[in-house]
């Protein structure tokens, strides 16, 4: 008969009396099943000692974040159609174009709203809200709330609070930069047409060069990106790390870091399963810490975000070498012990 | 769903979600053990699952999902550390420690899976039993402190903890892949 749980725990903790030790020893010697039973008790007891440091995240909300990331990162900004379907779509598009041609003569599809010296707040057909800053304009299809995607053209500066719709990305094209979101709050500033900037106040945004939509940067809350001459200039992370955009030509000249990196086989290549080339769309692992979501986009400016970026509040913790060594040695020894039956 | 049998091909989003629910928290805690930054750890694990999702129709996992995810998350962490090495956040030695984590032995992930399963299995404990276990293991109170707090004897606390461990063990034993 199995000893009571608290006696087994005392046996494990070596606080059991002589009689209790004899009782457990006899039980262990009885059968292999008993020893397996003990081994599992040992594992649960040992691992439960570490629960204090175990972080339990809400898996449902993490799954929802995964779904958002999946749509934002794995689906390209440009529409990609399977080749075999292109003919069908082309034929359908031709018919639609002809129909549209006749329709256009009767009625304009596009709505343009422009501001003078005062800002304007307006609600788009899909219920998204826009604050249009002075001397700016936006143009959109009047069917914005119905189509497959929601595309806006912007000149000047505007803040968007986009209604979430995972099936229809919200695209803002502003000269050199195209921004894609699913539902978030962000500001596009293209007053300087050659140096537009994007600031994300909430959620996740993917930003691409309009001339090269595959060149994408992923921004999260507090991140901003600055363009120069039609190309990415720098990404300012909320974590306070400024990521300079280095061209491939520049990086070849970097010494000695790049040389060292060349010798290292990328870890992702070590997978036994072949990796696809889709990693280009996977976000970098340096993302802002999203706490205290604020929706006060009306008063947030790019300069304020840069100011925040100087504060060291979100600095990455130093890497705990000793902790890692201790963990590896201690964990491996102890866990191996806990998994081996000393009587087996 | 057994995740330790091989090989496996992910057939549907539902199946993918099951894997996500089973391994997300253990993987985040596994990474966080080294980086001590929960947000970064979450991001690395999100990326791990994004990669798996991106390849779900193309791959046949030859080892096990657990082994695959362990290796992928570990490599994601190493790539992250290497990337930030330029920013002097980590040194060569520190990177070396991570690179020495084995590729084929996913036992480093197992403790975190067991901890995750223990927390889930706590739902099967009776309220008083669960509270005493929680105070002891999650809050870190001693048996004496729990006894004083709940105005019960220390022996009663010991009994409850012992009973909880046995019940949790029974629950965890239902997952055949957990204890090899």
Interface residues (C-beta under 8 A of the other chain):
Chain A: X4 X5 X6 X7 X8 X9 X10 X36 X37 X39 X40 X41 X43 X44 X45 X47 X48 X49 X50 X51 X52 X54 X55 X56 X57 X59 X62 X63 X65 X66 X69 X70 X73 X74 X241 X257 X261 X264 X266 X267 X268 X270 X271 X272 X273 X274 X275 X276 X278 X279 X282 X283 X284 X285 X286 X287 X288 X289 X290 X316 X317 X318 X319 X320 X321 X323 X324 X325 X327 X328 X331 X332 X335 X336 X339
Chain B: X17 X20 X21 X24 X25 X28 X29 X32 X33 X34 X35 X36 X37 X38 X39 X40 X42 X43 X44 X46 X47 X49 X50 X51 X53 X54 X55 X58 X59 X60 X61 X62 X63 X68 X71 X72 X74 X75 X76 X78 X79 X80 X81 X82 X83 X84 X85 X86 X87 X89 X90 X91 X93 X94 X97 X98 X99 X101 X103 X107 X108 X110 X111 X112 X114 X115 X116 X118 X119 X133 X137 X138 X139 X140 X158 X159 X161 X162 X163 X164 X165 X166 X168 X169 X172 X173 X179 X180
